[in-house]
Amino acid sequence: MKKNLDSRTADLLKDVEQKKRDEHARKEMMDVKPLEFPLLDELVETGLICEKHGCQLVTFKGLKPFCKQCAKEQIEADNEKLAQDAAAKYHKRTTYDWLRKQSIFSDESIKYATFASYIEDEKETIENKKLARHIAGEYLKGASYNTVFYGSVGTGKSHLSMAMLQAVNEHSDSFKRCLFVSTDELMRRIKDSFSNKQSPYTEQAMVERLIKADLLVLDDLGAETGAASTENGATDYTVRTLNAIVNGRMNKPTIFTTNLSSTQLTKMYDKRLMSRMFRGSKGHVIIFENTRDKRTDIDYGF
């Protein structure tokens, strides 16, 4: 019985102490004084009137007379500009910078390709560059059809397609997400993510990235099969991945480059996928038939 009594007494004492603390806190709150800004007491009215707000201008320690309301509005405007600048930087980082930071290259030298650096040494290269520039201009105006570059290895397909991206990226009125992706390197990185759980190149992440791009180059289509001929068809997994990308981009322009003809590609993929890839490409196919392999033009000095 004594033990129970002691327990009840202890609980009562705890309640009393808590009530004392609550009462003390209440009194402290009642005694809180308003915030003081002593520097405001040093403002001196000048007798001059603000034309905008009709209130007296003030001065402070010899400063030029100013309107407190105007000063407040200026501070708010400066803060708004800082917020807008921060938003613009974020928007640029998530759009304009995509081409440099989010692209996937198998040949790093392609990232510097421009129309200016493209060598026009044959009639075909002159005409193809002209057509590529024209199409890039239409993409700037909002065209959404696809473009196909077809020709042998080393003829400049990747160079011109990257030049188109560079032009659109630099000259769009509002920033666009331009992206260059090597098809072979894309599939290699996705497959690597199967055994590397930390990889950022998962199938879902890559499909979403390519769909999100405003203008996409899928470079060297067909190379992911690992053969220069058409004896090796694309795996079901590759076809499924490409289908997901192409289907997600039905209202966005995509530029394809390939060494294989449409007949060869149709053997490699299914007809439905090919139909969607070449959507609207009639009149926008850039073919290299006579251009020599520029990558073999190397002077070894002997």
C-alpha positions in Angstrom: 0.0 0.0 0.0 2.8 2.4 0.9 4.5 1.7 -2.5 1.3 2.6 -4.3 0.9 5.8 -2.3 4.4 6.9 -3.0 3.8 6.3 -6.7 0.6 8.5 -6.7 2.4 11.2 -4.8 5.2 11.2 -7.3 2.8 11.6 -10.1 1.0 14.5 -8.4 4.4 16.2 -7.8 5.2 15.8 -11.5 1.9 17.4 -12.4 2.5 20.4 -10.1 6.0 20.9 -11.5 4.7 20.8 -15.1 2.0 23.3 -14.2 4.6 25.7 -12.7 6.7 25.4 -15.9 3.6 26.1 -18.1 2.7 29.1 -16.0 6.3 30.5 -16.2 6.3 30.1 -20.0 2.9 31.9 -20.2 4.2 34.8 -18.2 7.4 35.0 -20.4 5.2 35.2 -23.5 3.1 37.9 -22.0 6.3 39.9 -21.2 7.7 39.7 -24.8 8.6 43.1 -26.1 8.1 44.1 -29.7 11.2 43.8 -31.9 13.2 46.9 -31.9 15.2 48.4 -34.9 17.2 51.2 -33.4 18.5 52.3 -36.9 15.0 53.3 -37.8 15.1 55.9 -35.1 18.0 57.5 -36.9 16.0 58.2 -40.1 15.3 61.9 -40.5 12.4 63.3 -42.4 13.5 65.9 -45.0 10.3 67.6 -45.8 10.7 66.6 -49.4 7.8 64.5 -50.9 8.1 61.4 -53.1 6.3 62.1 -56.4 5.3 58.4 -56.7 4.0 57.6 -53.2 3.3 61.1 -51.8 5.2 60.4 -48.6 8.1 62.3 -47.1 11.7 61.4 -48.1 14.0 60.5 -45.4 17.8 60.5 -45.0 20.2 58.5 -42.9 23.6 59.5 -41.8 24.1 62.0 -44.6 22.8 59.7 -47.4 20.8 61.2 -50.4 17.1 61.5 -49.4 15.1 58.5 -50.3 11.5 57.2 -50.1 11.1 54.2 -47.8 8.4 52.7 -50.0 10.6 53.1 -53.1 13.5 51.5 -51.3 11.2 48.6 -50.3 10.0 48.1 -53.8 13.6 48.2 -55.2 14.6 45.5 -52.7 11.6 43.3 -53.8 12.5 43.9 -57.4 16.1 42.9 -56.8 15.0 39.8 -55.0 12.6 38.9 -57.8 15.4 39.3 -60.4 17.7 37.0 -58.3 14.9 34.4 -58.3 14.4 34.8 -62.0 18.1 34.5 -62.7 18.3 31.3 -60.6 15.3 29.9 -62.4 16.8 30.7 -65.8 20.1 29.0 -64.8 18.2 25.9 -63.7 16.2 25.9 -67.0 19.4 26.3 -69.0 21.0 23.5 -67.1 18.1 21.2 -67.8 17.7 22.1 -71.5 20.6 23.8 -73.3 23.3 21.9 -71.3 21.8 18.5 -72.2 23.7 18.3 -75.5 27.0 18.5 -73.7 26.2 16.7 -70.5 23.6 14.1 -71.3 24.7 12.8 -74.8 26.3 9.4 -75.2 29.1 9.2 -77.7 31.1 6.3 -79.0 33.5 8.8 -80.6 34.2 11.8 -78.4 35.4 13.9 -81.3 31.9 14.1 -82.6 30.8 16.4 -79.8 32.7 19.2 -81.4 31.2 18.8 -84.9 29.6 21.9 -86.5 28.5 23.0 -89.9 31.6 25.2 -90.0 34.0 22.3 -89.5 32.3 20.1 -92.0 34.5 19.7 -95.1 32.8 20.3 -98.4 35.2 18.8 -101.0 32.7 17.1 -103.3 29.4 18.0 -105.0 27.5 15.5 -102.8 29.0 16.9 -99.5 28.0 20.4 -100.6 24.4 19.4 -101.4 24.1 17.3 -98.2 25.3 20.0 -96.0 22.9 22.4 -97.6 20.0 20.1 -97.1 21.1 19.4 -93.4 21.2 23.1 -92.7 17.7 23.6 -94.3 16.2 20.8 -92.1 17.9 22.2 -89.0 16.2 25.6 -89.9 12.8 23.9 -90.1 13.4 22.2 -86.7 14.1 25.6 -85.3 10.6 26.6 -86.6 9.0 23.6 -84.9 9.0 20.9 -87.6 8.4 17.4 -86.0 9.2 15.0 -88.9 12.1 12.6 -88.7 15.3 12.7 -90.8 17.5 9.8 -92.0 21.2 9.9 -92.9 22.2 6.9 -95.0 25.6 6.0 -96.4 28.9 4.1 -96.0 31.1 4.4 -92.9 33.1 7.6 -92.6 31.2 9.8 -95.0 30.2 12.4 -92.5 26.7 11.3 -91.4 27.4 11.6 -87.6 29.2 14.9 -88.2 26.3 16.5 -90.0 23.7 15.2 -87.6 25.6 16.6 -84.7 26.0 19.9 -86.5 22.2 20.1 -86.8 21.9 19.6 -83.1 24.5 22.3 -82.4 22.7 24.7 -84.7 19.3 24.1 -83.1 20.8 24.2 -79.6 22.5 27.5 -80.2 19.8 29.3 -82.1 16.4 28.3 -80.5 14.4 31.2 -79.2 13.7 29.1 -76.1 16.2 26.5 -74.9 15.6 23.0 -76.2 16.8 19.6 -75.0 19.1 18.4 -77.8 20.6 14.9 -77.5 23.1 12.8 -79.4 23.1 9.1 -78.6 25.2 6.3 -80.1 22.8 3.4 -80.5 25.5 0.8 -79.9 26.9 2.6 -76.8 23.4 3.1 -75.5 22.5 -0.6 -75.6 25.9 -1.5 -74.2 25.4 0.7 -71.1 21.9 -0.5 -70.6 23.0 -4.1 -70.6 25.9 -3.2 -68.2 23.3 -1.9 -65.8 21.8 -5.4 -65.4 24.8 -6.4 -63.3 25.6 -2.9 -62.0 22.9 -1.8 -59.7 24.6 1.6 -59.2 24.6 2.4 -62.9 22.6 5.5 -64.0 22.0 3.9 -67.4 19.1 1.6 -66.6 16.6 0.8 -69.3 13.9 3.0 -67.7 16.2 5.9 -67.1 17.6 5.8 -70.7 14.2 5.4 -72.4 12.8 8.3 -70.3 15.9 10.5 -71.2 15.6 9.9 -74.9 11.8 10.5 -74.9 12.3 13.7 -73.0 14.7 15.2 -75.6 13.2 17.8 -77.9 15.5 16.8 -80.8 17.3 13.5 -80.7 20.0 11.9 -82.9 20.1 8.1 -82.8 23.5 7.5 -84.4 24.6 4.4 -86.3 21.4 2.5 -86.2 22.0 -1.2 -86.8 25.5 -1.2 -85.3 24.2 -2.5 -82.0 23.7 -6.0 -83.6 27.5 -6.3 -83.8 27.7 -7.0 -87.5 28.2 -5.0 -90.7 26.0 -7.3 -92.6 22.3 -8.1 -92.0 22.9 -11.7 -91.1 22.4 -10.9 -87.4 19.0 -9.6 -86.6 18.3 -7.3 -83.7 17.5 -9.1 -80.4 13.9 -8.9 -79.1 15.3 -6.8 -76.2 16.8 -4.3 -78.6 13.7 -4.1 -80.7 11.6 -3.6 -77.5 13.8 -0.9 -76.2 13.8 1.0 -79.6 10.1 0.6 -79.8 9.6 2.2 -76.4 11.8 5.2 -77.5 10.2 5.7 -80.9 6.7 5.3 -79.6 7.4 7.9 -76.9 8.6 10.3 -79.5 5.7 10.2 -82.0 5.3 14.0 -81.9 9.0 14.8 -81.6 11.7 14.9 -84.3 14.4 12.2 -84.4 17.4 12.1 -86.7 18.7 8.6 -87.5 22.0 7.8 -89.1 22.8 4.3 -90.5 25.1 2.4 -92.8 22.2 0.1 -93.8 19.5 0.5 -96.4 15.8 0.5 -95.5 15.6 -3.1 -96.9 18.4 -4.2 -94.7 17.0 -2.5 -91.6 13.6 -4.0 -92.2 15.2 -7.5 -92.1 16.9 -6.5 -88.8 13.9 -5.0 -87.1 10.1 -5.4 -87.5 8.1 -3.4 -90.1 6.1 -1.6 -87.6 9.2 -0.2 -85.9 10.7 0.8 -89.2 7.5 2.6 -90.2 7.5 4.7 -87.1 11.2 5.4 -87.4 10.8 6.8 -90.9 7.7 8.8 -90.1 7.6 11.9 -92.2 11.1 11.3 -93.6 10.1 11.5 -97.2 12.1 14.4 -98.7 14.3 14.4 -95.6 16.6 11.5 -96.3 20.2 12.6 -96.8 22.1 10.0 -98.8 25.9 9.6 -99.2 26.4 7.5 -102.4 29.6 8.9 -103.8 31.4 10.5 -100.9 34.6 8.7 -99.9 35.5 7.6 -96.4 37.0 10.7 -94.9 38.5 8.8 -92.0 40.9 7.0 -94.4 42.3 10.3 -95.7 45.3 10.2 -93.4 48.9 11.1 -94.5 51.3 8.7 -92.7 54.3 10.4 -94.3 55.4 7.5 -96.3 
